Amino acid sequence: MELDLSPKLAKKVYGGDGGSYSAWCPTELPMLRQGNIGAAKLALEKNGFALPRYSDSSKVAYVLQGAGVAGIILPESEEKVVAIKKGDGIALPFGVITWWYNKDDTELEVLFLGDTSKGHKAGQFTDFFLTGANGIFTGFTTDFVKRAWDVDDDTAKALIGNQQGKGIVKLDANVKMPEPKPDHRKGMALNCEEAPLDTDIKNVGNVVLLTTKNLPLVGQVGLGADLVRLEGNAMCSPGFSCVFALSDDRIPQHDSALQVTYIVKGSGRLQVVGVDGKRVLETVVKAGNLLIVPRFFVVSKIADPDGLSWFSIITTPNPVFTHLAGSIGAWKAISPEVLQAAFKVPAETEKLFRSKRTNDAIFFPPPQ
């Protein structure tokens, strides 16, 4: 069966006046199921409120646009009321309860990428709502609710039946929601657009990595993430991501990491090369596209004149990247004689090949 790696757009799952929830379906993007990866987007209009929920999967959230408030309750911990804004990365470990609220005119849009290996459905998040027409209260009989929460009959009926919304509702403008607490943000969110750059090549491109060093909670999620920004007509070196981990007997091991990429802004050309040196994908990617690069496959991108930005998760909290071109490319480490024999070229050609890209690492500027 031919591997379909073509980028896909999310499709609406539910929503109303308060906003919508969209997801990528594993039947349309089979690599989601194969890689046990879920992908979804939450969009909240003004006064939109995403009801409290927990998921069967650990996730990394990324705020694509707007600003708002997130309530985050880690198991056996107090509620963190966090101010969120465009560019924020948020680690959401397994079992966390969240709610989301937007009080601004600008739509709040949040991307979720995560691991579904412990979920009910491979390649798909399953949310469990605490309240609403499909919340857990509706599944219990009134007497169970009364006994569990020690309330009277009328209160139990109100808890079960008052909220008729599903998942997302629009609140009245006069409803008062919790104000975010500045100290609650520390350790819960990192703004990728403001964080120190891990790689910065002036006028060409830059990278911010989300790892256990700058956001410790990603260790509990088991996923790393990065935000990459390419300037117009710049190129990202062909390469693949690696996992460095310790086995049960503490022996260092390498494995290739599955990379899930969402195009945040701009557009560009993309090529992926797989088994037997075959180009398995050549396409133009645009904002809103999601694509998955399989293990060990090599990917490269060239930005269009308006630039290209993408947010990715890698299935390890501390990824290592292997680049095949540029000043730090793997070719530079191989002996000249080996390259001559491997490419079947004379020494002059190998010297010319090695002499190029001596100053450019990871990102390459447009041709002069």
N, C-alpha and C positions, 0 to 999 in steps of 0.2 A: 504494500500500500504506500502511495507517494505521501511524503511528509509535507503537510500544509503549514507553513510558517507565516503566511501573509497576515499583516496587521489587521486588527478588528476594532470596531467601535462598541461601546457599551450599549445595552438596551434597557429601557425602563422596566422595572419590576413592579413598583407600586409608587403611590404618591397622590398629592392633591394640592390644595391651596397653599399649604405650608412648605411644599418642596417635593422632591422625588428621590428615589433610590434606584440606581441602575447597576447592572452587573454584566460581566462578560461570561458567556455561556460556554461550558466545556464541549458542548456538541458542535459549536461553531469554531472554537479554538481548542482542538484536542490536546494540545500541549499542556493546558491547564490540568486536565485529568492525569496525564502521564507524569507531570511534575508535581502533582499534589499542591497546586498553587491556586488561590482564589484571588479575584480582582473585582472591585466594585467602587462606585462613586455615590456620595451623598451630596445633594444640592438642597440648600435651605433658603427660602425666600425670607423677606423681612418678617420677623416674629414667628418664623418657622421653628418648630421644636421637634427634634427626633427623640421619641420616648425612650426611657431607660431600657437597656437591653444588654445581654451578654451573648457571646458567640462561641461556636465550637472550635474556633481557630485563633491562633495568635497572629497579630497583624502589625504592620507598620502603616501609620496614617501620614498623609502629606496634604497640607492645605494648598489647594491649587489657586484659589482666589478668595477675596473677602476677608472678613474678620468675625469673630464670635466668641462663644464660651463653650468649653467642654467640661463636663463632669466626669471624673475618672475615679472609680472605686476599685482599688486592688484588693484581692482576697484578704479579709480580716484587717483592713486598713480604713482610715478615715477618708471621706470624700475629698478629692482635690478638685477645686474649681479653678480652671486654668483659662486665661485669656489666650486665644489662638488667632493667628493671622497668616496671610499668604507667605509661603515659604517654610512654615513650621513642619518639622518631622516629629512624630509622636509614636513611641513604642507602646503597643498594647498587648501585654502578655496574656497567656492562656487564662481564662476565667475572669478577666476584668469586666466590670460593668461600666457602661458609658451612656451619657446623654449629651446632646448637642443643641445649641441654641444660637439663633442669629437675630440680633436686634437692629441691624443696620440695613440701609436701603440696598446695598450691593449684595448680590447673591453669595452665600458662603458655599464653597465647593470643596469637598474633602475626598481624596483618593485613598482606598484601602487595598493593600497588597499583603498577602499572608499565606501561611502554611496550613493546608487542609488535611495533612496526613492523619490527624486525630479527629477529623470531622466526620459527619454523617455521610457526606457526599464528596468524593474526590473532585477537586477543582472548583468547589462551590462553597461559599460561606452559608451557614445556617444560623440565623439569629433567633434568640429566645427573648421575647418581650416580657417585661415585668408587668406592664399595664396596657390598657387598650383593648379593642375588640378581639384581638388575637393574643392577649397577654395571659400569663399563667393563672391569674385569678379566675378567668372565665372557665378554666378547665376543672376547677374544684367546685364541689357543691357548697352551698351556703353554710352548712353546719361545719364543714372542714375549715372554711375561712374563719368562722366565728371562734372555733376552738384554737386554731393555730395562732391567731393574732389577738385573741381574747377581747373580742368586740361584740356589740349587740347585733341583733338581726338587721336593723335598719342600716347600720354602718357597714355590715358585711355586704348587703345588697348594693350599697353605693360604691363600695370598692370594686365590686364585680361589674356593675352595669353602667356607671356614669360616663366613663370615657369610651366613646364609641369609635374614636379614630383608630386607625391601624398604622403603627410605625411612625408616621409623621403627621403632626397637626399644626394648625395655625392658631397661635394664642391671641387673645385680645390685647390691644396695645397697653392697657392698664394693668396687665398681669405683671407682678414683680418677680423676677428671677434672681437667683443668687449672683452677687457681684464677684468677679474673679479676684483671687487673692494673689498678690505678687510673689509671695514666698512659696505658693503652691506650684508655680511654674518651674522652679528649679528642679532639674532632674527628670521632668516630665516631658519637656518639649525643647527642641533645638531649632532655631531658625537657620535654614540652610542658605538663605540669601544674605545673612549677616555674619555667619560663623567664619572663623579663620579658614582660608583656603588650604586644602591639602596639596593641590597642584594649581599653579597659576602661571600661564604663559601669556604675557602681555599681548593684547590685541588678537589673540588666537583662541584661547579657551581656558577654562578652569574647572576644578572638581572640589566638591565638599563630600567627605565620607561620613556616614553615620555609623559609628562603631561603639564598642563598649567603653572607649576612652572618653568620648564626648557625650554619650547618652547611655549610661550603664544598663538601662532597662532592655536595650536590644539584646543583651546576653540572655535574658529570660525569654525573649521572643524567638531567638535562634536565627535571626535574619539580620544581615547588614543591608545598608542602603547607600545610594549616592545620588547627588544632583550634579549633572554635567552640563556645562554651557559652552557651546561652540559659536565663535563669531562667524560672520558671513563668509561663505566659501572655504572655511577652514575644514580640515580633515582630522578625524580621530583614527589613530593607528590601529591596524588590524591586530586583534588580540583575543584572549579568552581569560576568564576569571578562574581562580583556583581556591580550594579550601585547604587550609593548613590546620590539622587537628591532631589530637592524641588518641590513640586507640586505647582499648581497655587495659592493655599492658604497658601504657604510657610510651609507646613507640610513635614518633612523629610520622604522620601519613599525609599524602597529598591526594586530593580528589578534585574533579572539576565541578564548579558550582553552576547551577542553573540560574540564568539571569532573565528577569522579567522587567521589561522596559515600557514605561508610559511616556509618550511624547507630550511634554508640557507646553512647549511654545515653538513656533516656527515650523520649518520643514526641511527636508533634505533627502539625499540618496542613501540607500543602505544596501549592503551586500553581505551575505552569509555563505561561507564555504564549509562543507561538511565532509563526510566520509568519501574516500577515494578522490579528494580534490575537486569534488563537484560543487558548483555554485547552486545552492538550494533555494536561495531567495535573492532577488534583485527588485527593489521597489522604491517608491517614494513614500516617506513617512510624513505625517502631518499631526498637528496638535489634536489630542484626543485618541490617537492610535495606541493600542497595546500590542506588544509582540513578545515572544519568548524565544530565546536562543538556547538550543539543547546543549547538553554537556559536551565539552571539548570542541564544539563548533566555533569557528573564528568569524568575528563580525567586525565590520568597519563602516563608518558613516562619513558623508561629506555634506556640510550644511549648504543650504541655498543662500542667496544673498541676504535674506532677512535673519539668518542665524538659526540655530537649532538647540533646544534644551530638552533634556530628558531626566526622569527620575526612575531609578531602578532599585529593585531588591535583589540581593544575592543570597542564596540559601546557605549562608554562614554569617555569624555576627562579625567576623574579622576577615574579610576577603583579601586575597592577594591577587594582583593582576599581572599577567604575562603578556608583554607587548612584543610583536614580531617585527616592528619597524621603528626607526628613530634611534636616538643616541643611547637609549637603554634597551633597545630591541635585542631579542635572543640571538639574532644573527651575529651581533658584535662579539659574542662570547665563543663562537665556533672558530676553530683554527682555519687559517686561509687555505691550507692544503685540503682540508675536509670539504670546504665550500667549493673549491675548484672541482673536486671529484664528484661532489653531490650534484652540482649544477651542470657538470661536464662543460666547463668553460675554461679558457686560458687564464693565466695569472693576471693579465692586464684587465680582463673583464671583472675578475673578483676584486681587484684593487679599486676599480671604479665603483663597484657596488658597495664596498666597505667604506669608501671615502664620502659617500653621501649621508645626509641626515646625521651629521656628527654633533650638531648643536640643538636639534629639535627633538624633544621627548614627548611622547604620547600624542600631542596635537601638532599638526603641520599647517603653516600659513598657506594662503592661496598662491598658486604659481605666479611668478612675476611676468 
